[in-house]
């Protein structure tokens, strides 16, 4: 694919930060002899990746604002453009030596998400999308899966854990979904989950209590791959609500109805 200047900037920043993360990931296994060492090391790797991303993007597009996981929001002199960044989505996987984590980078312009990049630097998978330009994995065009019936579908989700809730509403939803689908999966990185949906690996996805940087890039990818994305109420306020529901038009509709039913019958 021929990338635009904007995507070249985003991909360049992600690849540079990704090379650092890949090297750091290779060192994590050597630190497993202690509990404190790996956690501190991963936190440092996370911060270092964010610093690299901010430096590269600021150099290429001075004045753009930033919304990132690790730092306070930065309002740029250019009020129309804002980068939304997660320098390491899948920290727990990274810490445990599981090679499913990502750098997630999106550009929001005038309140609209217009471009997204998700990079898994260990598996060498680079997902890119720009509004109107399609979605791609390593230069291969992506389309969401075409399966229509939930019994044929594998659905991705996020599982609330210690310190992340609420647990009961999720368990109510899970009970209903698991009875009606072929399989349920959790990667441990919401960005990867969404990228995999855009690539047709998952048929649908839902999650609660997400942050904008967890899903901004994935939203662009799924839309450009022909999918439907909404909040769990079926509306457009994913970043505000922290909830997301995605799939092709049929799976999105069916999964939305199933999730609503789960709470009506709880």
C-alpha positions as CSV (number, residue, x, y, z in Angstrom):
1,X,0.0,0.0,0.0
2,X,1.1,3.6,-0.6
3,X,0.9,5.4,2.7
4,X,0.0,9.0,3.2
5,X,2.4,11.4,4.8
6,X,0.4,11.2,8.0
7,X,0.5,7.4,8.2
8,X,4.3,7.5,7.4
9,X,4.7,9.7,10.5
10,X,2.6,7.5,12.7
11,X,4.2,4.2,11.5
12,X,7.7,5.7,11.8
13,X,7.1,6.7,15.4
14,X,5.5,3.3,16.3
15,X,8.3,1.3,14.7
16,X,11.0,3.2,16.6
17,X,9.2,2.8,19.9
18,X,8.4,-0.8,19.0
19,X,12.1,-1.7,18.5
20,X,12.8,-0.5,22.0
21,X,9.9,-2.6,23.4
22,X,11.0,-5.7,21.6
23,X,14.5,-5.4,23.1
24,X,13.0,-4.8,26.5
25,X,10.7,-7.7,26.1
26,X,13.7,-9.9,25.5
27,X,15.1,-8.9,28.8
28,X,12.0,-9.6,30.9
29,X,12.6,-13.3,31.1
30,X,16.0,-12.6,32.8
31,X,14.2,-10.7,35.5
32,X,11.7,-13.3,36.6
33,X,13.9,-14.3,39.6
34,X,12.3,-11.5,41.6
35,X,8.8,-10.0,41.9
36,X,9.8,-6.4,42.1
37,X,12.4,-6.4,39.3
38,X,10.1,-7.2,36.4
39,X,7.4,-4.8,37.4
40,X,9.8,-1.9,37.7
41,X,11.4,-2.8,34.4
42,X,8.1,-2.9,32.5
43,X,7.1,0.4,34.0
44,X,10.3,1.9,32.7
45,X,9.8,0.3,29.3
46,X,6.3,1.7,29.1
47,X,7.5,5.3,30.0
48,X,10.4,5.0,27.5
49,X,8.1,4.0,24.7
50,X,5.8,6.9,25.4
51,X,8.7,9.4,25.5
52,X,9.9,8.1,22.1
53,X,6.4,8.4,20.6
54,X,5.8,11.9,21.9
55,X,9.3,13.0,20.7
56,X,8.9,11.6,17.2
57,X,5.3,12.9,16.8
58,X,6.1,16.3,18.2
59,X,9.0,16.6,15.8
60,X,6.9,15.7,12.8
61,X,3.7,17.6,13.8
62,X,4.6,20.4,16.2
63,X,1.6,21.8,18.1
64,X,-0.6,18.7,18.2
65,X,-2.0,17.8,21.6
66,X,-1.6,14.5,23.4
67,X,-3.8,12.2,25.4
68,X,-1.7,9.3,26.7
69,X,-2.0,6.6,29.3
70,X,1.2,7.5,31.3
71,X,1.1,11.3,31.3
72,X,-1.3,14.2,31.9
73,X,-3.1,15.4,28.8
74,X,-1.3,18.0,26.8
75,X,-3.3,20.7,24.9
76,X,-1.3,21.7,21.9
77,X,-1.2,25.1,20.1
78,X,-3.1,23.3,17.3
79,X,-6.5,22.8,18.9
80,X,-7.9,20.7,16.1
81,X,-5.5,17.7,16.3
82,X,-4.8,15.4,19.2
83,X,-2.7,12.2,19.4
84,X,-4.2,9.4,21.5
85,X,-1.5,7.0,22.6
86,X,-1.1,3.8,24.6
87,X,2.7,3.0,24.5
88,X,2.2,-0.5,25.9
89,X,-1.2,-2.1,25.8
90,X,-1.0,-5.5,27.4
91,X,1.4,-4.7,30.3
92,X,0.5,-7.9,32.1
93,X,1.3,-10.0,29.0
94,X,4.6,-8.2,28.6
95,X,5.4,-8.8,32.3
96,X,4.7,-12.5,32.0
97,X,6.6,-13.0,28.8
98,X,3.5,-13.4,26.6
99,X,4.1,-11.9,23.2
100,X,0.7,-10.3,22.7
101,X,1.0,-6.6,23.4
102,X,1.0,-3.5,21.3
103,X,1.7,0.1,20.7
104,X,-1.6,1.9,19.9
105,X,-1.6,5.3,18.2
106,X,-4.5,7.3,16.8
107,X,-5.1,10.8,15.5
108,X,-8.3,12.7,16.5
109,X,-9.1,15.7,14.3
110,X,-11.9,18.1,15.3
111,X,-13.3,15.4,17.6
112,X,-13.2,12.7,14.9
113,X,-10.9,9.7,14.8
114,X,-9.2,9.7,11.4
115,X,-6.1,7.5,11.6
116,X,-4.9,4.5,13.7
117,X,-1.8,2.4,14.0
118,X,-1.5,-0.7,16.1
119,X,1.9,-2.5,16.3
120,X,2.8,-5.8,17.9
121,X,6.6,-5.5,17.7
122,X,7.3,-9.1,18.7
123,X,5.0,-10.8,16.1
124,X,5.9,-8.1,13.6
125,X,2.2,-7.3,12.9
126,X,1.6,-3.7,11.8
127,X,-2.1,-2.7,11.5
128,X,-2.7,0.7,9.9
129,X,-5.9,2.6,8.8
130,X,-6.8,6.1,7.7
131,X,-10.3,7.4,7.1
132,X,-11.4,6.7,3.6
133,X,-8.2,4.7,2.8
134,X,-9.0,1.2,4.1
135,X,-7.3,-0.9,6.8
136,X,-4.2,-3.0,6.3
137,X,-2.0,-5.6,8.1
138,X,1.6,-5.5,6.8
139,X,0.3,-4.0,3.5
140,X,-2.5,-6.6,3.1
141,X,-6.0,-5.2,2.8
142,X,-8.3,-6.1,5.7
143,X,-12.0,-6.9,5.9
144,X,-14.0,-7.9,8.9
145,X,-15.3,-11.5,9.0
146,X,-18.5,-12.2,7.0
147,X,-20.1,-14.8,9.4
148,X,-23.6,-13.7,10.3
149,X,-24.9,-16.3,12.8
150,X,-23.6,-16.0,16.4
151,X,-23.4,-19.9,16.8
152,X,-20.7,-19.7,14.0
153,X,-18.8,-16.8,15.7
154,X,-15.7,-16.4,17.9
155,X,-16.2,-13.3,20.1
156,X,-13.5,-11.4,21.8
157,X,-14.0,-9.7,25.1
158,X,-12.2,-8.1,28.1
159,X,-12.4,-9.8,31.4
160,X,-12.4,-7.6,34.5
161,X,-9.9,-8.6,37.1
162,X,-8.5,-7.4,40.4
163,X,-9.0,-3.7,40.7
164,X,-11.1,-3.6,37.5
165,X,-14.8,-3.9,37.6
166,X,-17.7,-4.1,37.8
167,X,-17.6,-7.9,37.8
168,X,-21.2,-8.9,38.2
169,X,-22.6,-7.1,35.1
170,X,-19.9,-8.7,33.0
171,X,-20.6,-12.2,34.4
172,X,-24.2,-11.7,33.5
173,X,-23.3,-10.8,29.9
174,X,-20.7,-13.6,29.7
175,X,-23.2,-16.2,30.7
176,X,-25.6,-15.2,28.0
177,X,-23.0,-14.8,25.3
178,X,-21.2,-18.1,26.0
179,X,-24.4,-20.0,25.5
180,X,-24.9,-18.6,22.0
181,X,-21.5,-18.5,20.3
182,X,-18.8,-20.8,19.0
183,X,-16.1,-19.5,21.3
184,X,-14.9,-16.6,23.5
185,X,-11.4,-15.3,23.5
186,X,-9.3,-12.7,25.5
187,X,-5.9,-11.6,24.2
188,X,-5.0,-9.4,27.2
189,X,-4.7,-6.3,25.0
190,X,-7.8,-4.5,23.9
191,X,-5.9,-2.9,21.0
192,X,-4.9,-6.3,19.7
193,X,-8.5,-7.6,20.2
194,X,-9.8,-4.8,18.0
195,X,-7.1,-5.2,15.4
196,X,-7.8,-8.9,15.2
197,X,-11.5,-8.2,14.7
198,X,-10.6,-5.9,11.8
199,X,-8.5,-8.7,10.4
200,X,-11.4,-11.2,10.6
201,X,-9.9,-13.3,13.3
202,X,-12.6,-12.4,15.7
203,X,-16.2,-12.0,14.6
204,X,-17.3,-9.6,17.4
205,X,-16.0,-7.9,20.5
206,X,-17.4,-6.2,23.6
207,X,-15.8,-4.7,26.7
208,X,-16.4,-2.3,29.5
209,X,-14.2,0.1,31.5
210,X,-11.8,0.9,28.7
211,X,-9.9,4.2,28.2
212,X,-9.8,6.2,25.0
213,X,-6.2,5.0,24.3
214,X,-7.3,1.4,24.6
215,X,-9.7,1.6,21.6
216,X,-9.1,4.8,19.5
217,X,-6.8,3.2,16.9
218,X,-8.9,0.0,16.9
219,X,-12.1,2.0,16.1
220,X,-10.5,3.4,13.0
221,X,-9.2,0.0,11.9
222,X,-12.6,-1.7,12.3
223,X,-14.5,1.0,10.5
224,X,-12.1,1.0,7.6
225,X,-12.3,-2.8,7.5
226,X,-16.1,-2.5,7.0
227,X,-17.2,-3.1,10.6
228,X,-19.6,-1.4,12.9
229,X,-18.5,0.1,16.2
230,X,-20.6,1.6,19.0
231,X,-20.8,1.9,22.7
232,X,-22.8,-0.8,24.6
233,X,-25.9,1.3,24.3
234,X,-25.5,1.2,20.5
235,X,-24.5,4.9,20.3
236,X,-21.3,6.7,19.2
237,X,-19.8,7.6,22.6
238,X,-17.2,4.9,23.0
239,X,-14.4,7.2,24.2
240,X,-16.7,8.9,26.7
241,X,-18.5,5.8,28.1
242,X,-15.5,3.5,28.1
243,X,-17.6,0.7,26.5
244,X,-17.3,-0.8,23.0
245,X,-19.2,-3.2,20.9
246,X,-18.0,-4.2,17.4
247,X,-18.5,-6.6,14.5
248,X,-19.9,-6.8,11.1
249,X,-23.4,-5.3,10.8
250,X,-25.2,-8.6,11.5
251,X,-23.0,-9.7,14.4
252,X,-23.1,-6.2,15.9
253,X,-26.9,-6.3,15.8
254,X,-27.2,-9.8,17.3
255,X,-24.5,-9.3,19.9
256,X,-26.1,-6.0,21.0
257,X,-29.5,-7.7,21.4
258,X,-27.9,-10.5,23.3
259,X,-26.2,-8.2,25.8
260,X,-29.4,-6.2,26.3
261,X,-31.3,-9.5,26.9
262,X,-28.7,-10.6,29.5
263,X,-29.6,-7.6,31.8
264,X,-33.3,-7.8,31.2
265,X,-33.3,-11.4,32.4
266,X,-30.7,-11.1,35.2
